[in-house]
Each structure stands twice: as C-alpha cells, then as structure tokens.
Amino acid sequence: GEFGGSADELLEFESLVLDLVNDDFNFQTLDVHIQTIRSIDDELAASANEDFFLMTIAFTIMIGFAANTLGKPCSSLYGRTLVANVDVAIIMTGGLAAFGFQMYLGVPFQQLNLVLPFLLIGVGIDSAYVLTAGFDRSDPSKSLPDRLYDTGAGSGMSITVTTLTNAVALLFGSTTKLQAVEWFCYYAATSFIFVYFGHITAFAAVLTLDAERRNSLRADCCVCRKIPESKNESLNKESPLQKFFSDTYAPFLMRPLVKSVVIGVFVGAASIFGYLAATEITTEFDLSLLTTDTSYLRFYYEKAEELFGSADAGRVPTSLFVGQVNYSEYETQAEIRRLVDVLLSQPTVDESLGAEDWHLDFTAWANDTNGGNYSQFFSEDGKYLVGATFIPALQEFLAEFVFQRFQDDIVFSTTDPDVIIMSRISVQHVLLPNAEISVDALLETQSVTEDSTLEPSPFVVSFAYQFYDQFRIIVPEVVTSLSFALVAGFFIFFLVF
C-alpha cells in the first residue's frame, strides 16, 4: 500500500519489519529470508563494528612494531618508543583534521573512508622511518638545527615526492564517475597531505627533542630518569636485520646468475599474471562479502543464489516511467503502448511474464460493458479512451478493489487531482547471471525511450541499474585513472630528478 512519510520514517518502518521477521516471529513451517532498502547499509555497519576488535589489535601490533624498530630495540637510551607513539598521535591527528576539513567543504563521509586509518598508519610510519634514518645518518658532531637541515634536504625530499605522487594520483582518481570513489579520493589525498605536514613540522621537532634526551642521557619513555655514564650504550652496533642485508642478502643478489634469475622470474610472473588479470578479471561484486558470516542478508543472498541462480532473486524488476503528459490524448496513449511493446521485446526482458500494466487493464476495463462501460468515449478506431472522461474514469478504475494495486503506479498532482505527474508500467528481466549480461540489460532498456515523441521524455529505471552502471564504467574508469596516475608519477619524477 501507500506509505506516506519521510525517508527516516520509512527506514524506521523497515527496521520494525526486520526485527519482526528476524527476531520476534517464530516461523514454524516457513523458511523466511528478507531484504530491505536499508539492509546493505545496516549490515555493512554491523560488519565494521564486528571488526573493531581486530582493528584495535592491528593498530596495537603496528604501534608496537614501530616502537621497537624506529630506534634501537630494548634500549633505554637509544630506543624510540615514545617517539613512535607520538608519531601515531601525529598521524591520527592529521587524519582527523583532514576529515574535518573535507566535512567543512561539504564532502560526505562514507563507509569506504573507514579503511583510511590503516593506510595513514602505514604511510605515516613509513615517513617516520625515512626521516629517522636520515636523522641518524646525519653527522652527530653537528648542531641539532644543522642535523635537521641535512635530514630535510635528503629524507625530507623523499617523503615530499612520495606524498606529492600519492596526492596527485588520488586527485586524478577523484575524476571518476563513481561518486563513492570520488569522495574517498578527496579524503585520502587530503589526509596524506595533512599527515605529511605533521611529519615535516611536529615529528621533526620530536626528533630533535629525542636527540636532546639522548645527549643528556635520559631514558626513553621516562625522561625524568638519567642513565649513568657507565651504562651508556653504543649506537653504532648493527642490528641482526642490518647485518643480514649487508653481509648476506646484498652480496647474494649481486651475483650475475642471481640477477639474471631475478629478472627472468619477474618478467615471467608479470607476463603470466598480467595476462590472467586481463582475461579472467570480472566486474561482478558479491554483495554477501559486505556482510558478516551470521548476517540474515547473507542467508538471503545464498538462498536466492540457490533457488534462482542470482543473488538479486533472479528476475530483476524494472519500470517504464512516463512524466506529466496529456494522458487523455490518443497520441500519448499510442506512444505508451509502443514503448511497452518495445520494452517487452528486449532480449533481457522476460516477455512471458508480461507487464504490470495499469494502462492496458484500464483500457480493457473501460471498454467492458461489465466494467466501466465507457466505450462510447473511445477513439474512432476503438483503441483508447480519450478526452475529458479519461481522468474521472481512471479514478473510478483505481477505486475498484481488484485494481487498487495500481494506485502506487500513478501519481496525481496534489494541487490539481485531474493531472497525472508520473506513472509507471513494470516488467521483469530474465535471469542475469553475470555482469556482462546485466550491462546489456541496462543498455537495452535505456535505448527503449531514445526516440520517444513524449515530452518530458520517458525513462526506464530499476533499483539494480546503479550496480549495472558501475559494472559498465568500472573498467574504463580504472584504466583512465591509472593512466592519469602514471602520467602524474612520471611528471613528478622528471620534475624532481
């Protein structure tokens, strides 16, 4: 039936229905599975919340690794546990500032942005490693400002180039037609830039403070404790990992035979897997991947796949929408009939199921002596009810119990009840087993109304077409974005070097 109210009220109604079906009602003989408009967003949020514990563990491991490798491990003097934790705080502060900046500009926040903290931690700690290594390689006999200058001239340039490359590539990526990806690129590019500025300012200051702590023989994480001269450690001792790369890995890699094998393996792997990627990759996306293992929506998709061969429950409905035209005219109704016939003739539309067609049923009812009995007002060829009697007859038709199902298919003006501002006639697609056929269905239905004489122009649309349109544009969008990113990368490379 008709639901009057705001979108929030509709979503609340759906929530009540979901609770009733999934929790409150005990079905004895039926196996019931349900999907609503809010289901995907709800289950995506639930999946993210369920992974929060894992995210916390991942962050803890990353912070612990940085704390033990940014300086000398297990060293009270030359360790950098405090520096690593401050760096994480700088990264998260930069990310939050970038999020706030984009929200201030009016760019919507979305679920896809939840992966950015992982990217920022990885990129940010990498910048910290580069700056720290550059600072440690600087001449310790120089003053701290001079050492910081040398660090900025070398390592600072490295993180500048990488950040600039990332930001430019993401900004090129924001030119995509996929709005969710566009918004993600805005947030990611801004976050990388903000984290970069945090490293060349705040983190550089933290490095100098840490150097002053070392020079004054203060303990890491507990700067109030002074380390006795007798316990002063040497920083020049190489770590086991450094010894492995310098004494074992590098000499082995530089052998002529090894170099040839490495190049051959790389070229072979790139060729084989590149070919497989180009020929085997598909644009389908399994929506069940967005849900948790115990989600009711996953059970719905699995059952639909089992019974109908498609996670969208097999035959996707689609509708022909006709706007505010003069429905009482012969030419208008003839054009509607032509459009419906063309729509049903498309290979991806299931003609055997017919159409949920208010106009066809109304015309038959109006011409039936046991129905509306309006045959005297039909056109000369007896096809359509025309003239001033059309709207009153239609309202009488919709009032009959058997035809009340069409009430949601016709929208009358709230200011003038004799004016139809929109109507729809629905059909169903055949099974659409893959992305290629789904794209064909989209393109076929969009072509139906291209040569229509009605004004405003009718259109065919389905809730699933937003996904099919993504299937259609994803490959050229990816190729275009990657091409722009590569051009930007080469330009920055030649500009800098």
Summary of the structure (lengths in Angstrom):
residues: 497
radius of gyration: 32.9
end to end distance: 67.5
largest distance: 114.1
contacts: 1396
relative contact order: 0.09
helix: 64%
strand: 7%
